[in-house]
Amino acid sequence: MNAMFFVAAVLAAYLVGSLSFAVIISRVMGLADPRSYGSKNPGATNVLRSGSRPAAMLTLAFDALKGYVPVLLVLMFGQPYGLGENAAAFVGLAAFIGHLWPVFFRFQGGKGVATAAGVLMAVNPLLGVAALLSFALIVAFSRYVSLGSMVAAVFAPFYQMLIWGPELSTLALVVMSLLLVWRHEGNIRKLLAGTENKLGQKAVEPTTEQAQRHHRKHKKGH
């Protein structure tokens, strides 16, 4: 593995991961900053609470792509530079970390579920499908996205080791899974308390910049 090219690829992936599409898309579509309502998490699930399904779907797609594309590029073009599958997995981890702590958004990032899914689909499509099926089953029965995300995160490295065997790339998956579960600490407390938001539940706060301004004006009038 060429150390210089590896570091460059990791840094580039981190910068791509630092693009917080929940915030970017919300701004473009005139919605409130997702860090200001609901769970205050800049991710697709919280954007959905704004009431804008298109914004949530775009956020989901772009968050997944920023994990998928850097890994795919390394797998497709990295071999001449000494970058193989193991390097690709750590490049995916760098993109995931960029989502968690984005340099462009004061290191205030999301929980990384969609980005992690994109990384898994690029590293091993079958592993990605297995993790997504685990996620979908849990969410279908519980309606808790956070629970489905954590279950899928925990199972992904085990799927990798049991079906394809342990490799150096597995370490990147383990670190990514542990970080994802750790980022759901607040959700774990809410799940235990029975106060966790379910899929599709809207935020109480205003969902658009216009609505927020109207609320402030109305309040001043009284």
C-alpha positions as YAML, in Angstrom:
chain: A
units: angstrom
residues:
- id: 1
  name: MET
  ca: [0.00, 0.00, 0.00]
- id: 2
  name: ASN
  ca: [1.40, 3.38, -1.03]
- id: 3
  name: ALA
  ca: [1.21, 5.51, 2.12]
- id: 4
  name: MET
  ca: [1.10, 8.85, 0.30]
- id: 5
  name: PHE
  ca: [-1.78, 7.89, -1.98]
- id: 6
  name: PHE
  ca: [-3.59, 6.22, 0.92]
- id: 7
  name: VAL
  ca: [-3.41, 9.38, 3.06]
- id: 8
  name: ALA
  ca: [-4.56, 11.50, 0.10]
- id: 9
  name: ALA
  ca: [-7.52, 9.18, -0.54]
- id: 10
  name: VAL
  ca: [-8.49, 9.16, 3.14]
- id: 11
  name: LEU
  ca: [-8.32, 12.96, 3.37]
- id: 12
  name: ALA
  ca: [-10.37, 13.39, 0.18]
- id: 13
  name: ALA
  ca: [-13.00, 10.95, 1.48]
- id: 14
  name: TYR
  ca: [-13.21, 12.81, 4.78]
- id: 15
  name: LEU
  ca: [-13.81, 16.09, 2.94]
- id: 16
  name: VAL
  ca: [-16.54, 14.50, 0.81]
- id: 17
  name: GLY
  ca: [-18.10, 13.05, 3.94]
- id: 18
  name: SER
  ca: [-18.05, 16.50, 5.52]
- id: 19
  name: LEU
  ca: [-20.69, 17.72, 3.06]
- id: 20
  name: SER
  ca: [-23.78, 17.78, 5.28]
- id: 21
  name: PHE
  ca: [-26.49, 17.29, 2.67]
- id: 22
  name: ALA
  ca: [-29.29, 17.50, 5.24]
- id: 23
  name: VAL
  ca: [-28.30, 21.12, 5.89]
- id: 24
  name: ILE
  ca: [-27.42, 21.92, 2.27]
- id: 25
  name: ILE
  ca: [-30.64, 20.52, 0.79]
- id: 26
  name: SER
  ca: [-32.78, 22.11, 3.51]
- id: 27
  name: ARG
  ca: [-31.26, 25.50, 2.74]
- id: 28
  name: VAL
  ca: [-31.77, 25.09, -1.00]
- id: 29
  name: MET
  ca: [-35.42, 24.05, -0.51]
- id: 30
  name: GLY
  ca: [-36.18, 26.81, 2.01]
- id: 31
  name: LEU
  ca: [-36.60, 24.51, 4.98]
- id: 32
  name: ALA
  ca: [-35.42, 25.09, 8.53]
- id: 33
  name: ASP
  ca: [-31.98, 23.87, 9.53]
- id: 34
  name: PRO
  ca: [-32.49, 20.23, 10.64]
- id: 35
  name: ARG
  ca: [-30.21, 20.93, 13.58]
- id: 36
  name: SER
  ca: [-32.91, 23.24, 14.99]
- id: 37
  name: TYR
  ca: [-35.88, 20.87, 15.37]
- id: 38
  name: GLY
  ca: [-36.85, 17.28, 16.15]
- id: 39
  name: SER
  ca: [-33.84, 15.24, 17.16]
- id: 40
  name: LYS
  ca: [-31.60, 18.11, 15.91]
- id: 41
  name: ASN
  ca: [-29.73, 15.51, 13.88]
- id: 42
  name: PRO
  ca: [-28.70, 16.53, 10.34]
- id: 43
  name: GLY
  ca: [-29.90, 13.36, 8.70]
- id: 44
  name: ALA
  ca: [-32.66, 12.10, 6.41]
- id: 45
  name: THR
  ca: [-34.92, 10.86, 9.22]
- id: 46
  name: ASN
  ca: [-34.99, 14.24, 10.92]
- id: 47
  name: VAL
  ca: [-35.45, 16.07, 7.62]
- id: 48
  name: LEU
  ca: [-38.53, 13.88, 7.07]
- id: 49
  name: ARG
  ca: [-39.98, 15.37, 10.25]
- id: 50
  name: SER
  ca: [-40.02, 18.73, 8.47]
- id: 51
  name: GLY
  ca: [-42.86, 17.37, 6.37]
- id: 52
  name: SER
  ca: [-40.86, 17.43, 3.12]
- id: 53
  name: ARG
  ca: [-40.48, 13.90, 1.79]
- id: 54
  name: PRO
  ca: [-38.53, 15.02, -1.32]
- id: 55
  name: ALA
  ca: [-35.96, 16.77, 0.89]
- id: 56
  name: ALA
  ca: [-35.63, 13.67, 3.05]
- id: 57
  name: MET
  ca: [-35.21, 11.37, 0.03]
- id: 58
  name: LEU
  ca: [-32.57, 13.63, -1.51]
- id: 59
  name: THR
  ca: [-30.72, 13.79, 1.80]
- id: 60
  name: LEU
  ca: [-30.80, 10.00, 2.09]
- id: 61
  name: ALA
  ca: [-29.53, 9.52, -1.45]
- id: 62
  name: PHE
  ca: [-26.68, 12.01, -1.26]
- id: 63
  name: ASP
  ca: [-25.61, 10.88, 2.22]
- id: 64
  name: ALA
  ca: [-25.41, 7.31, 0.94]
- id: 65
  name: LEU
  ca: [-23.55, 8.36, -2.21]
- id: 66
  name: LYS
  ca: [-20.86, 10.22, -0.27]
- id: 67
  name: GLY
  ca: [-20.03, 6.91, 1.43]
- id: 68
  name: TYR
  ca: [-20.41, 4.83, -1.72]
- id: 69
  name: VAL
  ca: [-18.54, 6.89, -4.32]
- id: 70
  name: PRO
  ca: [-15.14, 7.31, -2.55]
- id: 71
  name: VAL
  ca: [-14.97, 3.55, -1.89]
- id: 72
  name: LEU
  ca: [-16.00, 2.72, -5.45]
- id: 73
  name: LEU
  ca: [-13.38, 5.08, -6.90]
- id: 74
  name: VAL
  ca: [-10.63, 3.41, -4.88]
- id: 75
  name: LEU
  ca: [-11.80, -0.06, -5.94]
- id: 76
  name: MET
  ca: [-11.95, 0.99, -9.60]
- id: 77
  name: PHE
  ca: [-8.81, 3.12, -9.90]
- id: 78
  name: GLY
  ca: [-6.70, 2.50, -6.81]
- id: 79
  name: GLN
  ca: [-4.83, -0.65, -7.83]
- id: 80
  name: PRO
  ca: [-2.07, 1.13, -9.82]
- id: 81
  name: TYR
  ca: [-1.43, 3.27, -6.71]
- id: 82
  name: GLY
  ca: [-1.24, 0.34, -4.34]
- id: 83
  name: LEU
  ca: [-4.76, 0.81, -2.99]
- id: 84
  name: GLY
  ca: [-6.89, -2.32, -2.76]
- id: 85
  name: GLU
  ca: [-9.95, -3.54, -0.90]
- id: 86
  name: ASN
  ca: [-8.51, -2.93, 2.56]
- id: 87
  name: ALA
  ca: [-7.60, 0.65, 1.68]
- id: 88
  name: ALA
  ca: [-11.09, 1.15, 0.20]
- id: 89
  name: ALA
  ca: [-12.71, 0.11, 3.49]
- id: 90
  name: PHE
  ca: [-10.68, 2.66, 5.45]
- id: 91
  name: VAL
  ca: [-11.46, 5.32, 2.85]
- id: 92
  name: GLY
  ca: [-15.13, 4.52, 3.51]
- id: 93
  name: LEU
  ca: [-14.51, 4.89, 7.22]
- id: 94
  name: ALA
  ca: [-12.98, 8.33, 6.58]
- id: 95
  name: ALA
  ca: [-16.10, 9.42, 4.65]
- id: 96
  name: PHE
  ca: [-18.25, 8.16, 7.53]
- id: 97
  name: ILE
  ca: [-16.17, 10.09, 10.07]
- id: 98
  name: GLY
  ca: [-16.53, 13.17, 7.88]
- id: 99
  name: HIS
  ca: [-20.30, 12.86, 8.19]
- id: 100
  name: LEU
  ca: [-20.06, 12.55, 11.97]
- id: 101
  name: TRP
  ca: [-17.63, 15.46, 12.36]
- id: 102
  name: PRO
  ca: [-17.87, 17.62, 9.21]
- id: 103
  name: VAL
  ca: [-15.11, 20.20, 8.93]
- id: 104
  name: PHE
  ca: [-17.41, 22.48, 6.86]
- id: 105
  name: PHE
  ca: [-20.16, 22.54, 9.50]
- id: 106
  name: ARG
  ca: [-18.29, 23.18, 12.75]
- id: 107
  name: PHE
  ca: [-17.89, 19.41, 13.28]
- id: 108
  name: GLN
  ca: [-21.63, 19.14, 14.04]
- id: 109
  name: GLY
  ca: [-22.67, 16.12, 12.02]
- id: 110
  name: GLY
  ca: [-25.23, 13.36, 11.92]
- id: 111
  name: LYS
  ca: [-25.24, 9.74, 13.00]
- id: 112
  name: GLY
  ca: [-24.02, 8.33, 9.71]
- id: 113
  name: VAL
  ca: [-26.61, 5.64, 8.97]
- id: 114
  name: ALA
  ca: [-27.05, 6.39, 5.26]
- id: 115
  name: THR
  ca: [-23.34, 7.02, 4.76]
- id: 116
  name: ALA
  ca: [-22.47, 3.73, 6.48]
- id: 117
  name: ALA
  ca: [-24.97, 1.95, 4.22]
- id: 118
  name: GLY
  ca: [-23.28, 3.47, 1.18]
- id: 119
  name: VAL
  ca: [-19.87, 2.33, 2.40]
- id: 120
  name: LEU
  ca: [-21.11, -1.23, 2.96]
- id: 121
  name: MET
  ca: [-22.74, -1.39, -0.47]
- id: 122
  name: ALA
  ca: [-19.47, -0.36, -2.12]
- id: 123
  name: VAL
  ca: [-17.17, -2.55, 0.00]
- id: 124
  name: ASN
  ca: [-19.35, -5.65, -0.39]
- id: 125
  name: PRO
  ca: [-22.78, -5.34, -2.05]
- id: 126
  name: LEU
  ca: [-24.03, -8.58, -0.51]
- id: 127
  name: LEU
  ca: [-22.98, -7.40, 2.94]
- id: 128
  name: GLY
  ca: [-24.74, -4.11, 2.29]
- id: 129
  name: VAL
  ca: [-27.94, -5.90, 1.28]
- id: 130
  name: ALA
  ca: [-27.77, -8.12, 4.39]
- id: 131
  name: ALA
  ca: [-27.36, -5.08, 6.64]
- id: 132
  name: LEU
  ca: [-30.20, -3.21, 4.89]
- id: 133
  name: LEU
  ca: [-32.52, -6.21, 5.23]
- id: 134
  name: SER
  ca: [-31.75, -6.36, 8.96]
- id: 135
  name: PHE
  ca: [-32.47, -2.64, 9.21]
- id: 136
  name: ALA
  ca: [-35.73, -2.92, 7.25]
- id: 137
  name: LEU
  ca: [-37.03, -5.84, 9.33]
- id: 138
  name: ILE
  ca: [-36.45, -4.07, 12.63]
- id: 139
  name: VAL
  ca: [-37.96, -0.79, 11.41]
- id: 140
  name: ALA
  ca: [-40.97, -2.57, 9.88]
- id: 141
  name: PHE
  ca: [-41.85, -4.20, 13.20]
- id: 142
  name: SER
  ca: [-40.82, -1.44, 15.62]
- id: 143
  name: ARG
  ca: [-41.10, 1.79, 13.55]
- id: 144
  name: TYR
  ca: [-37.90, 2.90, 15.28]
- id: 145
  name: VAL
  ca: [-35.27, 3.93, 12.73]
- id: 146
  name: SER
  ca: [-32.65, 4.30, 15.46]
- id: 147
  name: LEU
  ca: [-33.15, 0.71, 16.67]
- id: 148
  name: GLY
  ca: [-32.97, -0.66, 13.13]
- id: 149
  name: SER
  ca: [-29.80, 1.34, 12.48]
- id: 150
  name: MET
  ca: [-28.05, 0.03, 15.57]
- id: 151
  name: VAL
  ca: [-29.05, -3.58, 14.95]
- id: 152
  name: ALA
  ca: [-27.78, -3.39, 11.36]
- id: 153
  name: ALA
  ca: [-24.56, -1.73, 12.52]
- id: 154
  name: VAL
  ca: [-23.87, -4.44, 15.10]
- id: 155
  name: PHE
  ca: [-24.67, -7.28, 12.71]
- id: 156
  name: ALA
  ca: [-22.65, -5.99, 9.72]
- id: 157
  name: PRO
  ca: [-19.16, -6.93, 11.03]
- id: 158
  name: PHE
  ca: [-20.48, -10.32, 12.18]
- id: 159
  name: TYR
  ca: [-21.92, -11.00, 8.72]
- id: 160
  name: GLN
  ca: [-18.56, -10.09, 7.23]
- id: 161
  name: MET
  ca: [-16.59, -12.39, 9.53]
- id: 162
  name: LEU
  ca: [-19.01, -15.33, 9.46]
- id: 163
  name: ILE
  ca: [-19.66, -15.38, 5.71]
- id: 164
  name: TRP
  ca: [-16.52, -13.94, 4.12]
- id: 165
  name: GLY
  ca: [-14.00, -14.32, 6.92]
- id: 166
  name: PRO
  ca: [-12.06, -11.74, 8.95]
- id: 167
  name: GLU
  ca: [-9.83, -9.37, 6.99]
- id: 168
  name: LEU
  ca: [-8.08, -6.09, 7.69]
- id: 169
  name: SER
  ca: [-11.08, -4.32, 6.15]
- id: 170
  name: THR
  ca: [-13.23, -5.84, 8.90]
- id: 171
  name: LEU
  ca: [-11.48, -3.57, 11.40]
- id: 172
  name: ALA
  ca: [-12.78, -0.52, 9.52]
- id: 173
  name: LEU
  ca: [-16.31, -1.97, 9.66]
- id: 174
  name: VAL
  ca: [-16.02, -2.64, 13.39]
- id: 175
  name: VAL
  ca: [-14.87, 0.92, 14.10]
- id: 176
  name: MET
  ca: [-17.67, 2.31, 11.94]
- id: 177
  name: SER
  ca: [-20.27, 0.16, 13.72]
- id: 178
  name: LEU
  ca: [-19.05, 1.14, 17.18]
- id: 179
  name: LEU
  ca: [-19.10, 4.83, 16.26]
- id: 180
  name: LEU
  ca: [-22.61, 4.53, 14.83]
- id: 181
  name: VAL
  ca: [-23.96, 2.90, 17.99]
- id: 182
  name: TRP
  ca: [-22.16, 5.45, 20.16]
- id: 183
  name: ARG
  ca: [-23.75, 8.30, 18.19]
- id: 184
  name: HIS
  ca: [-27.14, 6.81, 19.07]
- id: 185
  name: GLU
  ca: [-26.54, 7.14, 22.82]
- id: 186
  name: GLY
  ca: [-29.41, 9.62, 23.18]
- id: 187
  name: ASN
  ca: [-31.71, 7.35, 21.19]
- id: 188
  name: ILE
  ca: [-30.86, 4.42, 23.45]
- id: 189
  name: ARG
  ca: [-31.92, 6.44, 26.48]
- id: 190
  name: LYS
  ca: [-35.16, 7.45, 24.77]
- id: 191
  name: LEU
  ca: [-35.87, 3.88, 23.70]
- id: 192
  name: LEU
  ca: [-35.47, 2.70, 27.28]
- id: 193
  name: ALA
  ca: [-37.71, 5.53, 28.49]
- id: 194
  name: GLY
  ca: [-40.32, 4.94, 25.78]
- id: 195
  name: THR
  ca: [-39.99, 8.47, 24.40]
- id: 196
  name: GLU
  ca: [-38.15, 7.79, 21.13]
- id: 197
  name: ASN
  ca: [-39.73, 9.26, 18.00]
- id: 198
  name: LYS
  ca: [-41.14, 6.76, 15.53]
- id: 199
  name: LEU
  ca: [-40.74, 6.82, 11.75]
- id: 200
  name: GLY
  ca: [-42.77, 9.61, 10.14]
- id: 201
  name: GLN
  ca: [-43.39, 11.51, 13.37]
- id: 202
  name: LYS
  ca: [-43.25, 15.25, 12.68]
- id: 203
  name: ALA
  ca: [-41.38, 17.76, 14.75]
- id: 204
  name: VAL
  ca: [-43.37, 20.15, 16.88]
- id: 205
  name: GLU
  ca: [-41.25, 23.12, 15.87]
- id: 206
  name: PRO
  ca: [-41.85, 25.10, 12.63]
- id: 207
  name: THR
  ca: [-40.44, 23.38, 9.58]
- id: 208
  name: THR
  ca: [-39.64, 26.31, 7.31]
- id: 209
  name: GLU
  ca: [-37.79, 29.56, 7.66]
- id: 210
  name: GLN
  ca: [-40.96, 31.36, 6.65]
- id: 211
  name: ALA
  ca: [-43.00, 29.60, 9.31]
- id: 212
  name: GLN
  ca: [-40.46, 30.51, 11.96]
- id: 213
  name: ARG
  ca: [-40.51, 34.17, 10.98]
- id: 214
  name: HIS
  ca: [-44.32, 34.17, 10.97]
- id: 215
  name: HIS
  ca: [-44.36, 32.64, 14.45]
- id: 216
  name: ARG
  ca: [-41.98, 35.31, 15.80]
- id: 217
  name: LYS
  ca: [-44.04, 38.12, 14.28]
- id: 218
  name: HIS
  ca: [-47.27, 36.65, 15.64]
- id: 219
  name: LYS
  ca: [-45.72, 36.36, 19.09]
- id: 220
  name: LYS
  ca: [-44.60, 39.99, 19.06]
- id: 221
  name: GLY
  ca: [-48.08, 41.09, 18.06]
- id: 222
  name: HIS
  ca: [-49.43, 39.66, 21.31]
...
